[in-house]
Amino acid sequence: MSAADAVTDSLQHLRDRFIDVRDGKPADYIPQLALANPDAFGLALVSMDGHRYIAGEAEVPFTLQSVSKPFIYALALSLLGLDEVSRWVGAEPSGEAFNAISLEPGTGR
């Protein structure tokens, strides 16, 4: 079996393992999420050299919402470095709603 086939098989195995997990439900307080098909389940992986591996409905478009936050944080780290990002972004939960826009008094973070 080639390495590419092994990766694809691993993704398919993970999909098969978790396809029947039905905990929770799509959020209905965000219109785009309310439209999501809870049966669409896909996995995708892109290697450093650009190879794409998929299993299931990985080609179905979806809205990123808060999934985008770690990627934006990683981009900021790569562009500005940890010290500069840490001046403006904290790592502890604020206690605010996920969609609140606020600054801490004193730090401006």
C-alpha positions, -999 to 999 in steps of 0.1 A, spaced: 0 0 0 13 34 -9 18 62 17 -10 81 0 -34 52 2 -25 47 39 -34 83 46 -67 81 28 -75 48 45 -67 64 79 -91 93 72 -118 69 61 -112 48 92 -117 79 114 -148 89 95 -163 54 99 -154 54 136 -171 87 143 -199 89 117 -226 77 142 -217 101 170 -249 122 173 -242 143 204 -254 179 201 -272 196 173 -264 223 148 -266 257 163 -297 276 154 -288 310 167 -265 317 137 -285 315 104 -258 298 84 -253 272 110 -290 265 112 -289 255 75 -261 230 80 -268 194 71 -259 174 103 -254 142 82 -226 158 61 -193 146 76 -160 147 59 -123 149 67 -96 165 46 -59 168 50 -34 187 29 2 177 32 31 202 33 38 193 -3 2 200 -14 -13 165 -17 -50 164 -8 -65 135 10 -103 133 16 -129 110 31 -166 115 31 -182 148 23 -150 168 25 -159 188 -7 -191 202 9 -187 239 16 -193 250 52 -190 281 73 -159 283 94 -172 305 122 -150 302 153 -129 274 137 -111 303 120 -97 317 153 -67 293 158 -57 299 122 -58 337 126 -39 334 159 -12 313 142 -10 338 113 -5 367 138 22 347 156 40 340 124 39 376 113 44 394 146 59 369 170 47 357 204 58 388 224 39 413 202 8 392 199 8 386 237 7 424 242 -27 425 226 -42 390 229 -47 371 261 -48 333 265 -73 331 294 -110 331 289 -126 365 292 -159 353 306 -176 373 278 -199 358 251 -180 342 222 -190 371 199 -183 400 223 -159 427 213 -143 442 243 -110 454 257 -97 448 292 -93 480 312 -57 488 318 -42 464 292 -62 472 262 -63 435 254 
